[in-house]
Amino acid sequence: GMVGRREAGFAPAAVHRLDRNTTGALVVALEGGALRALERLFKERRVAKRYLAIVVGRVPESGEVDAPLLKDAEANSVRVDRNGKSALTRYRRLASSGSGEGLSLVSIELLTGRTHQARVHMAHAGFPILGDRKYGCFEANRRWTDRVRRPLLHAFELGFPERLDGSLDELSGRTFRAPLPVDM
């Protein structure tokens, strides 16, 4: 749905970001008041962000990665580093295939919103995202090179808190899902 009317001189603006080549749900504000209110909601971590990913390895039923992330702007990359910003990721295995190494479909909840967080944290946990050339597993990426052209990460679900008011009232308690892309 559309929240608010278009404002004269206001260009629709993305409220948050997805990595290049990440598919899925993105919030775009159509007027300035909604943009500011939505940005605040994201900053306060009140929007639940769930991703789906295909990762290398047999993931345990569930887990969490609590590891600070440091950005290297020059290299456009991020690494786990104690001097970084706190970052917390929870994951759950939904399915896995193949013996030994295999692949798993995981649900990933980002409790913070750091750059490349899902990709770096899953790699740090030993379950890199398939197709991730920056943080992933070279061998697995090569094995799947005909089928996989990007990191298989999808912003699946955005959940808004109850009792929002003002310009955001119609988002109260609502969850938005983006269907899985064909390559996943």
Phi and psi restraints in degrees (value plus and minus 20) as a CYANA .aco file:
   2 MET   PHI    -122.7   -82.7
   2 MET   PSI     104.9   144.9
   3 VAL   PHI    -117.5   -77.5
   3 VAL   PSI      99.5   139.5
   4 GLY   PHI      57.8    97.8
   4 GLY   PSI     147.7   187.7
   5 ARG   PHI    -116.3   -76.3
   5 ARG   PSI     141.5   181.5
   6 ARG   PHI     -83.1   -43.1
   6 ARG   PSI     117.4   157.4
   7 GLU   PHI    -119.3   -79.3
   7 GLU   PSI     119.7   159.7
   8 ALA   PHI     -78.7   -38.7
   8 ALA   PSI     111.8   151.8
   9 GLY   PHI      56.8    96.8
   9 GLY   PSI     -15.9    24.1
  10 PHE   PHI    -124.8   -84.8
  10 PHE   PSI     100.9   140.9
  11 ALA   PHI    -107.4   -67.4
  11 ALA   PSI     114.9   154.9
  12 PRO   PHI     -70.1   -30.1
  12 PRO   PSI     117.7   157.7
  13 ALA   PHI    -153.6  -113.6
  13 ALA   PSI     117.7   157.7
  14 ALA   PHI     -88.1   -48.1
  14 ALA   PSI     116.9   156.9
  15 VAL   PHI    -105.2   -65.2
  15 VAL   PSI     -49.3    -9.3
  16 HIS   PHI    -162.8  -122.8
  16 HIS   PSI    -199.6  -159.6
  17 ARG   PHI    -144.4  -104.4
  17 ARG   PSI     131.9   171.9
  18 LEU   PHI    -135.3   -95.3
  18 LEU   PSI     127.0   167.0
  19 ASP   PHI     -78.5   -38.5
  19 ASP   PSI     130.4   170.4
  20 ARG   PHI     -73.6   -33.6
  20 ARG   PSI     118.7   158.7
  21 ASN   PHI      53.7    93.7
  21 ASN   PSI     -17.5    22.5
  22 THR   PHI    -110.2   -70.2
  22 THR   PSI     109.0   149.0
  23 THR   PHI    -108.8   -68.8
  23 THR   PSI     151.2   191.2
  24 GLY   PHI     102.5   142.5
  24 GLY   PSI    -181.2  -141.2
  25 ALA   PHI    -100.0   -60.0
  25 ALA   PSI     111.6   151.6
  26 LEU   PHI    -155.5  -115.5
  26 LEU   PSI     116.3   156.3
  27 VAL   PHI    -114.2   -74.2
  27 VAL   PSI     108.3   148.3
  28 VAL   PHI    -140.8  -100.8
  28 VAL   PSI     109.6   149.6
  29 ALA   PHI    -114.4   -74.4
  29 ALA   PSI     119.6   159.6
  30 LEU   PHI    -119.4   -79.4
  30 LEU   PSI     -27.9    12.1
  31 GLU   PHI    -170.1  -130.1
  31 GLU   PSI     141.2   181.2
  32 GLY   PHI     -81.7   -41.7
  32 GLY   PSI     -60.7   -20.7
  33 GLY   PHI     -82.1   -42.1
  33 GLY   PSI     -64.4   -24.4
  34 ALA   PHI     -84.6   -44.6
  34 ALA   PSI     -59.7   -19.7
  35 LEU   PHI     -78.8   -38.8
  35 LEU   PSI     -68.0   -28.0
  36 ARG   PHI     -85.0   -45.0
  36 ARG   PSI     -62.6   -22.6
  37 ALA   PHI     -84.8   -44.8
  37 ALA   PSI     -62.0   -22.0
  38 LEU   PHI     -88.4   -48.4
  38 LEU   PSI     -62.0   -22.0
  39 GLU   PHI     -78.7   -38.7
  39 GLU   PSI     -61.2   -21.2
  40 ARG   PHI     -82.3   -42.3
  40 ARG   PSI     -63.7   -23.7
  41 LEU   PHI     -78.6   -38.6
  41 LEU   PSI     -63.9   -23.9
  42 PHE   PHI     -86.8   -46.8
  42 PHE   PSI     -63.7   -23.7
  43 LYS   PHI     -81.3   -41.3
  43 LYS   PSI     -58.7   -18.7
  44 GLU   PHI    -100.7   -60.7
  44 GLU   PSI     -16.1    23.9
  45 ARG   PHI      40.4    80.4
  45 ARG   PSI      16.7    56.7
  46 ARG   PHI    -116.4   -76.4
  46 ARG   PSI     -24.0    16.0
  47 VAL   PHI    -119.1   -79.1
  47 VAL   PSI     102.7   142.7
  48 ALA   PHI     -97.8   -57.8
  48 ALA   PSI     105.2   145.2
  49 LYS   PHI    -135.6   -95.6
  49 LYS   PSI      94.7   134.7
  50 ARG   PHI    -137.4   -97.4
  50 ARG   PSI     114.5   154.5
  51 TYR   PHI    -136.3   -96.3
  51 TYR   PSI     137.5   177.5
  52 LEU   PHI    -136.2   -96.2
  52 LEU   PSI     122.7   162.7
  53 ALA   PHI    -166.0  -126.0
  53 ALA   PSI     132.5   172.5
  54 ILE   PHI    -124.5   -84.5
  54 ILE   PSI     101.0   141.0
  55 VAL   PHI    -139.4   -99.4
  55 VAL   PSI     141.0   181.0
  56 VAL   PHI    -106.4   -66.4
  56 VAL   PSI     108.8   148.8
  57 GLY   PHI      88.7   128.7
  57 GLY   PSI     147.3   187.3
  58 ARG   PHI    -115.3   -75.3
  58 ARG   PSI      86.1   126.1
  59 VAL   PHI     -97.9   -57.9
  59 VAL   PSI     121.7   161.7
  60 PRO   PHI     -80.4   -40.4
  60 PRO   PSI     145.1   185.1
  61 GLU   PHI     -72.4   -32.4
  61 GLU   PSI     -61.3   -21.3
  62 SER   PHI    -177.7  -137.7
  62 SER   PSI     143.5   183.5
  63 GLY   PHI    -191.7  -151.7
  63 GLY   PSI     154.6   194.6
  64 GLU   PHI    -161.7  -121.7
  64 GLU   PSI     130.7   170.7
  65 VAL   PHI    -139.7   -99.7
  65 VAL   PSI      98.3   138.3
  66 ASP   PHI    -139.3   -99.3
  66 ASP   PSI      73.5   113.5
  67 ALA   PHI    -168.0  -128.0
  67 ALA   PSI     106.4   146.4
  68 PRO   PHI     -86.9   -46.9
  68 PRO   PSI     124.0   164.0
  69 LEU   PHI    -136.1   -96.1
  69 LEU   PSI     111.4   151.4
  70 LEU   PHI    -134.2   -94.2
  70 LEU   PSI     110.9   150.9
  71 LYS   PHI    -112.7   -72.7
  71 LYS   PSI     114.8   154.8
  72 ASP   PHI    -130.6   -90.6
  72 ASP   PSI      76.7   116.7
  73 ALA   PHI     -80.5   -40.5
  73 ALA   PSI     -60.5   -20.5
  74 GLU   PHI     -75.0   -35.0
  74 GLU   PSI     -72.5   -32.5
  75 ALA   PHI    -103.8   -63.8
  75 ALA   PSI     -22.5    17.5
  76 ASN   PHI      28.2    68.2
  76 ASN   PSI      26.8    66.8
  77 SER   PHI    -158.8  -118.8
  77 SER   PSI     148.2   188.2
  78 VAL   PHI    -155.0  -115.0
  78 VAL   PSI     125.4   165.4
  79 ARG   PHI    -161.8  -121.8
  79 ARG   PSI     137.8   177.8
  80 VAL   PHI     -90.9   -50.9
  80 VAL   PSI     107.0   147.0
  81 ASP   PHI    -178.4  -138.4
  81 ASP   PSI     114.3   154.3
  82 ARG   PHI     -83.9   -43.9
  82 ARG   PSI     -37.5     2.5
  83 ASN   PHI    -107.3   -67.3
  83 ASN   PSI     -17.3    22.7
  84 GLY   PHI    -103.0   -63.0
  84 GLY   PSI    -193.6  -153.6
  85 LYS   PHI    -108.1   -68.1
  85 LYS   PSI     122.4   162.4
  86 SER   PHI     -77.2   -37.2
  86 SER   PSI     123.1   163.1
  87 ALA   PHI    -170.3  -130.3
  87 ALA   PSI     116.1   156.1
  88 LEU   PHI    -153.4  -113.4
  88 LEU   PSI     108.3   148.3
  89 THR   PHI    -149.9  -109.9
  89 THR   PSI     114.5   154.5
  90 ARG   PHI    -134.9   -94.9
  90 ARG   PSI     124.0   164.0
  91 TYR   PHI    -156.8  -116.8
  91 TYR   PSI     135.1   175.1
  92 ARG   PHI    -155.7  -115.7
  92 ARG   PSI     117.4   157.4
  93 ARG   PHI    -100.0   -60.0
  93 ARG   PSI     109.8   149.8
  94 LEU   PHI    -121.1   -81.1
  94 LEU   PSI     -53.0   -13.0
  95 ALA   PHI    -183.9  -143.9
  95 ALA   PSI     134.1   174.1
  96 SER   PHI    -163.9  -123.9
  96 SER   PSI     137.9   177.9
  97 SER   PHI    -159.9  -119.9
  97 SER   PSI     139.0   179.0
  98 GLY   PHI      59.2    99.2
  98 GLY   PSI     129.7   169.7
  99 SER   PHI    -108.9   -68.9
  99 SER   PSI     147.1   187.1
 100 GLY   PHI      39.5    79.5
 100 GLY   PSI    -139.7   -99.7
 101 GLU   PHI     -74.9   -34.9
 101 GLU   PSI     -86.6   -46.6
 102 GLY   PHI      39.6    79.6
 102 GLY   PSI    -197.7  -157.7
 103 LEU   PHI    -149.3  -109.3
 103 LEU   PSI     134.3   174.3
 104 SER   PHI    -150.6  -110.6
 104 SER   PSI     125.2   165.2
 105 LEU   PHI    -115.7   -75.7
 105 LEU   PSI     104.1   144.1
 106 VAL   PHI    -144.2  -104.2
 106 VAL   PSI     129.7   169.7
 107 SER   PHI    -118.9   -78.9
 107 SER   PSI     109.8   149.8
 108 ILE   PHI    -141.8  -101.8
 108 ILE   PSI     106.9   146.9
 109 GLU   PHI    -129.3   -89.3
 109 GLU   PSI     103.0   143.0
 110 LEU   PHI    -113.8   -73.8
 110 LEU   PSI      94.3   134.3
 111 LEU   PHI    -108.1   -68.1
 111 LEU   PSI     -33.5     6.5
 112 THR   PHI    -147.3  -107.3
 112 THR   PSI     149.3   189.3
 113 GLY   PHI    -144.1  -104.1
 113 GLY   PSI      39.8    79.8
 114 ARG   PHI    -103.0   -63.0
 114 ARG   PSI     134.7   174.7
 115 THR   PHI     -76.3   -36.3
 115 THR   PSI     112.7   152.7
 116 HIS   PHI      38.1    78.1
 116 HIS   PSI      -1.4    38.6
 117 GLN   PHI     -75.3   -35.3
 117 GLN   PSI     -71.6   -31.6
 118 ALA   PHI     -80.1   -40.1
 118 ALA   PSI     -62.5   -22.5
 119 ARG   PHI     -87.1   -47.1
 119 ARG   PSI     -64.4   -24.4
 120 VAL   PHI     -93.2   -53.2
 120 VAL   PSI     -62.5   -22.5
 121 HIS   PHI     -86.0   -46.0
 121 HIS   PSI     -61.8   -21.8
 122 MET   PHI     -86.5   -46.5
 122 MET   PSI     -58.6   -18.6
 123 ALA   PHI     -83.7   -43.7
 123 ALA   PSI     -61.2   -21.2
 124 HIS   PHI     -81.8   -41.8
 124 HIS   PSI     -55.9   -15.9
 125 ALA   PHI     -96.4   -56.4
 125 ALA   PSI     -28.2    11.8
 126 GLY   PHI      76.9   116.9
 126 GLY   PSI      -8.5    31.5
 127 PHE   PHI    -150.2  -110.2
 127 PHE   PSI      50.5    90.5
 128 PRO   PHI     -84.1   -44.1
 128 PRO   PSI     131.4   171.4
 129 ILE   PHI     -93.2   -53.2
 129 ILE   PSI     110.9   150.9
 130 LEU   PHI     -82.0   -42.0
 130 LEU   PSI     114.1   154.1
 131 GLY   PHI      68.2   108.2
 131 GLY   PSI     -20.2    19.8
 132 ASP   PHI    -103.3   -63.3
 132 ASP   PSI      89.0   129.0
 133 ARG   PHI     -98.6   -58.6
 133 ARG   PSI     -42.2    -2.2
 134 LYS   PHI    -104.7   -64.7
 134 LYS   PSI     -64.8   -24.8
 135 TYR   PHI    -138.2   -98.2
 135 TYR   PSI     -17.3    22.7
 136 GLY   PHI    -110.9   -70.9
 136 GLY   PSI    -184.7  -144.7
 137 CYS   PHI    -120.9   -80.9
 137 CYS   PSI      93.1   133.1
 138 PHE   PHI     -75.6   -35.6
 138 PHE   PSI     -65.8   -25.8
 139 GLU   PHI     -80.3   -40.3
 139 GLU   PSI     -71.0   -31.0
 140 ALA   PHI     -83.5   -43.5
 140 ALA   PSI     -62.1   -22.1
 141 ASN   PHI     -80.3   -40.3
 141 ASN   PSI     -60.6   -20.6
 142 ARG   PHI     -86.8   -46.8
 142 ARG   PSI     -60.5   -20.5
 143 ARG   PHI     -82.0   -42.0
 143 ARG   PSI     -54.5   -14.5
 144 TRP   PHI    -122.8   -82.8
 144 TRP   PSI      -6.6    33.4
 145 THR   PHI     -77.9   -37.9
 145 THR   PSI     -48.3    -8.3
 146 ASP   PHI     -93.3   -53.3
 146 ASP   PSI     -48.0    -8.0
 147 ARG   PHI    -122.6   -82.6
 147 ARG   PSI     -45.7    -5.7
 148 VAL   PHI    -137.7   -97.7
 148 VAL   PSI     100.0   140.0
 149 ARG   PHI    -133.4   -93.4
 149 ARG   PSI     -18.5    21.5
 150 ARG   PHI    -180.1  -140.1
 150 ARG   PSI     147.7   187.7
 151 PRO   PHI     -83.6   -43.6
 151 PRO   PSI     107.8   147.8
 152 LEU   PHI    -101.9   -61.9
 152 LEU   PSI      53.8    93.8
 153 LEU   PHI    -147.1  -107.1
 153 LEU   PSI     111.8   151.8
 154 HIS   PHI    -156.2  -116.2
 154 HIS   PSI     104.3   144.3
 155 ALA   PHI     -96.6   -56.6
 155 ALA   PSI      74.9   114.9
 156 PHE   PHI    -102.5   -62.5
 156 PHE   PSI     -60.1   -20.1
 157 GLU   PHI    -166.1  -126.1
 157 GLU   PSI     115.8   155.8
 158 LEU   PHI    -143.0  -103.0
 158 LEU   PSI     103.4   143.4
 159 GLY   PHI    -135.2   -95.2
 159 GLY   PSI     108.3   148.3
 160 PHE   PHI    -119.6   -79.6
 160 PHE   PSI     125.6   165.6
 161 PRO   PHI     -89.2   -49.2
 161 PRO   PSI     141.0   181.0
 162 GLU   PHI     -88.0   -48.0
 162 GLU   PSI     141.4   181.4
 163 ARG   PHI      33.5    73.5
 163 ARG   PSI      29.5    69.5
 164 LEU   PHI    -103.6   -63.6
 164 LEU   PSI     130.2   170.2
 165 ASP   PHI    -144.6  -104.6
 165 ASP   PSI    -197.1  -157.1
 166 GLY   PHI      41.1    81.1
 166 GLY   PSI    -154.3  -114.3
 167 SER   PHI     -88.1   -48.1
 167 SER   PSI     -33.6     6.4
 168 LEU   PHI    -125.0   -85.0
 168 LEU   PSI     -12.3    27.7
 169 ASP   PHI     -77.7   -37.7
 169 ASP   PSI     -54.3   -14.3
 170 GLU   PHI     -94.8   -54.8
 170 GLU   PSI     -25.3    14.7
 171 LEU   PHI    -112.1   -72.1
 171 LEU   PSI     -31.2     8.8
 172 SER   PHI     -69.6   -29.6
 172 SER   PSI     104.4   144.4
 173 GLY   PHI      47.8    87.8
 173 GLY   PSI     -11.2    28.8
 174 ARG   PHI    -114.5   -74.5
 174 ARG   PSI     129.5   169.5
 175 THR   PHI    -141.7  -101.7
 175 THR   PSI     114.5   154.5
 176 PHE   PHI    -136.3   -96.3
 176 PHE   PSI     114.2   154.2
 177 ARG   PHI    -142.8  -102.8
 177 ARG   PSI     122.8   162.8
 178 ALA   PHI    -129.0   -89.0
 178 ALA   PSI     102.1   142.1
 179 PRO   PHI     -77.9   -37.9
 179 PRO   PSI     130.7   170.7
 180 LEU   PHI     -81.1   -41.1
 180 LEU   PSI     117.6   157.6
 181 PRO   PHI     -92.2   -52.2
 181 PRO   PSI     139.6   179.6
 182 VAL   PHI     -74.9   -34.9
 182 VAL   PSI     -58.5   -18.5
 183 ASP   PHI     -92.0   -52.0
 183 ASP   PSI     -27.3    12.7
